[in-house]
Amino acid sequence: MAYAAMPPDLNAVRAYLLALQDSICAALEQEEGKARFQEDKWTRAEGGGGRSRVLSEGTVFEKAGVGFSHVSGATLPSSATATRPELAGRPYDALGVSLVIHPRNPYVPTSHANVRFFQAGDTWWFGGGFDLTPYYGFDEDAVHWHRTARGACGPELYPRFKQWCDDYFYLKHRGEPRGIGGIFFDDFNEAGFERCFTLMRHVGDAFLPAYQPIVHRRKRHPHGQHERDFQLYRRGRYVEFNLVWDRGTHFGLQSGGRTESILMSLPPLAAWRYDWKPEPGTPEARLYEHFLQPRDWANYSV
């Protein structure tokens, strides 16, 4: 007997995303121990709104932003139709949770995650993933991160999503990756709504198991001003990617979203140095030579 495909359930997606935001914020507060998230609810004139949460000046997290948004409109912005030009001009709903965490200790990596759902008429798709941006890398952290990512999407999809992540989080104007990657997917609607929704939930639920053990291991690592200066320099690359290349940033700005919520991914401090290069043989050089290179971390031996 043939069964009809399950139609998209916007309410179920919304409920999951709100619960995901709650669980991630609670876990980060527990890891932090001091600072707490401040919540800011907002509405958008054209339709929809969101719930932005930002933690600032903590002992572990210098800044962490975890935002939920559900926006709707009469016309999809160009950033959302880059790979689907036939949808230009259609009304839409866009829901998602997006987060960026900027730790205080340079030995704790910055991390980003996002899961989202778009619907434009009878067309829908999911997207999401998570990626890691270390300043001082550790092989065991990279292996743990990627093996957790592989577990989230399965061994069949992982190679494809890993490559997609490597290709997407790449600073073309610098000729270098943003970090060690992870998984990333977009415009995904294969095998029906329920299977795709399950995949999105698996990815969203895997973020904390991927990231929190790394934070816990590295948050007390000794460091000084030298490491702090390098962290701020590398954060400059993060800013460049988010403002120049990130489709999520472009979508938010093009759709008339709330600027404060869109740009909460930016670090509180960053630095730029003219034509700086690390000294050979230093831990800073090793970041470029070992970690910012294509590598099969999920199968890497430590």
C-alpha positions as CSV (number, residue, x, y, z in Angstrom):
1,M,0.0,0.0,0.0
2,A,1.3,3.4,-0.9
3,Y,1.2,6.2,1.7
4,A,0.9,9.9,1.0
5,A,3.9,12.0,1.9
6,M,3.6,13.8,5.2
7,P,3.0,17.5,4.6
8,P,5.4,20.0,6.4
9,D,4.4,20.6,10.0
10,L,5.4,24.2,10.8
11,N,4.2,24.0,14.4
12,A,6.3,20.9,15.1
13,V,9.4,22.6,13.7
14,R,8.8,25.7,15.7
15,A,8.3,23.8,19.0
16,Y,11.5,21.8,18.5
17,L,13.5,24.9,17.7
18,L,12.3,26.7,20.8
19,A,13.1,23.7,23.0
20,L,16.5,23.4,21.4
21,Q,17.3,27.1,22.2
22,D,16.2,26.4,25.8
23,S,18.4,23.3,26.2
24,I,21.5,24.9,24.7
25,C,21.2,28.0,26.8
26,A,20.7,26.0,30.0
27,A,23.8,23.8,29.3
28,L,26.0,26.8,28.5
29,E,24.9,28.6,31.7
30,Q,25.8,25.4,33.6
31,E,29.3,25.3,32.0
32,E,29.7,29.1,32.5
33,G,28.8,29.1,36.2
34,K,28.6,32.9,36.5
35,A,27.0,34.9,33.7
36,R,23.4,34.4,32.5
37,F,21.7,34.9,29.1
38,Q,19.6,38.0,28.7
39,E,16.5,37.5,26.6
40,D,15.2,40.0,24.1
41,K,12.0,39.2,22.2
42,W,11.3,41.1,19.0
43,T,8.7,41.4,16.3
44,R,9.1,42.3,12.6
45,A,6.7,44.6,10.8
46,E,6.4,42.4,7.7
47,G,5.7,39.3,9.7
48,G,7.1,37.2,12.5
49,G,9.7,37.8,15.1
50,G,12.1,36.1,17.4
51,R,13.7,35.4,20.7
52,S,17.4,36.5,21.0
53,R,19.5,35.4,24.0
54,V,23.0,36.8,24.6
55,L,25.4,36.0,27.4
56,S,28.2,38.6,27.9
57,E,31.4,38.9,29.9
58,G,31.3,35.5,31.5
59,T,34.3,33.7,33.0
60,V,34.1,31.0,30.3
61,F,32.2,32.7,27.5
62,E,33.2,36.2,26.6
63,K,30.1,36.3,24.5
64,A,27.5,33.7,23.4
65,G,24.5,34.3,21.3
66,V,21.7,31.8,20.8
67,G,18.8,33.1,18.7
68,F,15.4,31.8,17.6
69,S,13.6,33.5,14.7
70,H,10.4,32.8,12.7
71,V,10.0,35.4,10.0
72,S,7.5,35.5,7.1
73,G,7.1,37.8,4.1
74,A,5.6,38.3,0.7
75,T,8.8,37.9,-1.2
76,L,11.9,35.7,-0.6
77,P,15.1,37.7,-0.5
78,S,17.7,37.0,-3.2
79,S,20.1,35.2,-0.7
80,A,17.4,32.5,-0.2
81,T,16.8,32.0,-3.9
82,A,20.5,31.9,-5.1
83,T,20.1,28.1,-5.8
84,R,16.4,28.2,-6.4
85,P,15.7,31.1,-8.7
86,E,12.2,29.8,-9.6
87,L,11.1,30.7,-6.0
88,A,11.9,34.4,-6.4
89,G,8.9,36.6,-5.5
90,R,7.1,33.9,-3.5
91,P,5.8,34.4,0.0
92,Y,7.7,32.4,2.6
93,D,8.2,31.3,6.2
94,A,11.7,30.9,7.6
95,L,12.4,29.4,11.1
96,G,15.7,28.7,12.7
97,V,18.0,28.6,15.7
98,S,21.4,30.0,15.2
99,L,24.3,30.4,17.7
100,V,27.8,31.5,17.9
101,I,30.0,31.1,21.0
102,H,33.1,33.2,21.6
103,P,35.0,31.8,24.6
104,R,37.4,33.8,26.8
105,N,40.2,31.3,26.9
106,P,42.1,31.1,23.6
107,Y,42.5,27.4,23.9
108,V,38.7,26.9,23.7
109,P,37.5,27.1,20.1
110,T,34.8,29.4,18.8
111,S,31.8,27.5,17.6
112,H,28.8,28.1,15.4
113,A,25.7,26.0,14.8
114,N,22.5,26.6,12.9
115,V,19.4,24.6,12.0
116,R,16.6,26.0,9.9
117,F,13.5,25.4,7.9
118,F,12.1,27.3,4.9
119,Q,8.7,27.0,3.2
120,A,7.7,28.9,0.1
121,G,4.3,27.9,-1.1
122,D,4.4,24.1,-1.6
123,T,8.2,24.1,-1.7
124,W,10.2,23.5,1.5
125,W,13.7,22.6,2.6
126,F,15.9,22.2,5.7
127,G,19.4,23.4,6.4
128,G,21.9,23.4,9.2
129,G,25.1,22.2,10.6
130,F,27.9,23.1,13.0
131,D,31.5,24.1,12.6
132,L,34.5,24.7,14.9
133,T,37.1,27.4,14.8
134,P,40.1,26.7,17.0
135,Y,42.9,29.2,17.8
136,Y,45.2,26.6,19.3
137,G,44.1,23.2,18.0
138,F,44.2,19.7,19.6
139,D,43.9,16.6,17.6
140,E,41.7,14.8,20.1
141,D,39.2,17.7,20.0
142,A,39.1,17.8,16.2
143,V,38.5,14.0,16.1
144,H,35.8,14.1,18.8
145,W,34.0,17.0,17.0
146,H,34.0,15.3,13.6
147,R,33.0,11.8,15.0
148,T,30.1,13.4,16.8
149,A,29.1,15.2,13.5
150,R,29.3,11.9,11.7
151,G,27.1,10.3,14.3
152,A,24.5,13.1,13.9
153,C,24.0,12.7,10.1
154,G,25.1,9.1,9.6
155,P,28.1,7.6,7.6
156,E,26.3,8.0,4.3
157,L,25.6,11.7,4.5
158,Y,28.7,12.7,6.5
159,P,31.3,12.8,3.7
160,R,28.9,15.0,1.6
161,F,28.0,17.3,4.4
162,K,31.7,17.6,5.6
163,Q,32.8,18.6,2.1
164,W,29.9,21.1,1.9
165,C,31.0,22.6,5.2
166,D,34.7,22.8,4.1
167,D,33.6,24.5,0.9
168,Y,31.1,26.9,2.5
169,F,33.2,28.1,5.5
170,Y,36.0,29.2,3.3
171,L,37.3,32.8,3.1
172,K,37.8,33.1,-0.6
173,H,39.5,36.5,-0.4
174,R,42.0,35.0,2.0
175,G,42.4,31.6,0.5
176,E,41.9,29.8,3.8
177,P,39.2,28.0,5.7
178,R,37.6,29.5,8.7
179,G,38.4,26.6,11.0
180,I,38.3,22.8,11.0
181,G,34.8,22.5,9.6
182,G,32.2,20.0,10.7
183,I,29.0,19.5,8.7
184,F,26.8,21.8,6.7
185,F,23.7,21.2,4.5
186,D,21.2,23.4,2.8
187,D,18.2,23.1,0.4
188,F,17.7,19.6,1.8
189,N,14.3,17.9,1.1
190,E,15.3,14.4,0.2
191,A,13.0,11.5,1.1
192,G,10.1,13.5,2.6
193,F,9.5,15.9,5.4
194,E,9.6,13.5,8.3
195,R,13.0,12.1,7.4
196,C,14.4,15.5,6.8
197,F,13.0,16.8,10.1
198,T,14.5,13.9,11.9
199,L,17.9,14.7,10.4
200,M,17.6,18.3,11.4
201,R,16.8,17.3,15.0
202,H,19.7,14.9,15.1
203,V,22.1,17.7,14.0
204,G,20.6,20.2,16.5
205,D,20.7,17.7,19.3
206,A,24.4,16.8,18.6
207,F,25.8,20.2,19.1
208,L,26.2,20.1,22.8
209,P,27.7,16.6,22.9
210,A,30.2,17.8,20.2
211,Y,31.1,21.1,21.9
212,Q,30.7,20.9,25.6
213,P,33.4,18.3,26.3
214,I,35.9,20.4,24.4
215,V,34.9,23.5,26.5
216,H,35.2,21.6,29.7
217,R,38.7,20.2,28.8
218,R,40.2,23.5,27.7
219,K,38.5,26.3,29.7
220,R,41.2,26.4,32.4
221,H,44.2,26.0,30.1
222,P,46.9,28.4,31.1
223,H,47.4,31.3,28.7
224,G,48.8,34.9,28.6
225,Q,48.6,38.0,26.5
226,H,50.5,36.4,23.6
227,E,47.7,33.8,23.1
228,R,45.0,36.4,23.7
229,D,46.5,38.6,20.9
230,F,46.5,35.7,18.5
231,Q,42.9,34.9,19.4
232,L,41.8,38.4,18.7
233,Y,43.7,38.4,15.4
234,R,42.0,35.2,14.3
235,R,38.6,36.5,15.4
236,G,39.1,39.1,12.7
237,R,38.9,36.4,10.1
238,Y,35.6,35.3,11.7
239,V,34.2,38.8,11.3
240,E,35.3,38.9,7.7
241,F,33.5,35.7,6.9
242,N,30.3,36.6,8.6
243,L,30.0,40.0,7.0
244,V,31.3,39.2,3.5
245,W,30.2,35.6,2.8
246,D,27.6,34.2,5.2
247,R,24.3,33.6,3.5
248,G,22.5,33.7,6.9
249,T,23.7,37.2,7.6
250,H,22.8,38.3,4.1
251,F,19.3,36.8,4.4
252,G,18.7,38.5,7.7
253,L,19.7,41.9,6.4
254,Q,18.0,41.6,3.0
255,S,14.7,40.4,4.7
256,G,14.6,43.4,7.0
257,G,15.4,41.4,10.1
258,R,16.5,42.8,13.4
259,T,20.1,44.0,12.9
260,E,21.1,43.5,16.6
261,S,20.0,39.9,16.4
262,I,21.6,39.2,13.1
263,L,24.9,40.6,14.1
264,M,25.0,39.1,17.6
265,S,27.3,36.5,16.1
266,L,30.2,39.0,16.0
267,P,32.8,38.8,18.8
268,P,33.0,41.6,21.4
269,L,36.6,42.2,20.4
270,A,38.7,41.4,17.3
271,A,42.0,42.7,15.8
272,W,43.7,43.1,12.5
273,R,47.4,43.2,11.8
274,Y,48.8,44.2,8.4
275,D,50.4,41.3,6.5
276,W,51.2,39.3,9.7
277,K,52.7,35.8,9.5
278,P,53.3,33.4,12.3
279,E,56.9,32.5,13.2
280,P,57.9,29.0,11.9
281,G,57.7,26.3,14.5
282,T,55.3,28.1,16.8
283,P,51.8,26.9,18.0
284,E,50.4,29.7,15.9
285,A,52.1,28.3,12.8
286,R,50.8,24.9,13.6
287,L,47.2,26.1,13.4
288,Y,47.8,27.0,9.7
289,E,50.0,24.0,8.8
290,H,48.0,21.3,10.6
291,F,44.5,22.4,11.4
292,L,43.6,24.7,8.6
293,Q,44.2,22.0,6.0
294,P,41.8,19.5,4.5
295,R,41.8,16.4,6.8
296,D,39.7,13.4,7.4
297,W,39.3,14.0,11.1
298,A,36.7,11.4,11.7
299,N,39.1,8.7,10.7
300,Y,42.3,10.4,12.1
301,S,44.4,8.5,14.7
302,V,45.3,10.3,17.9
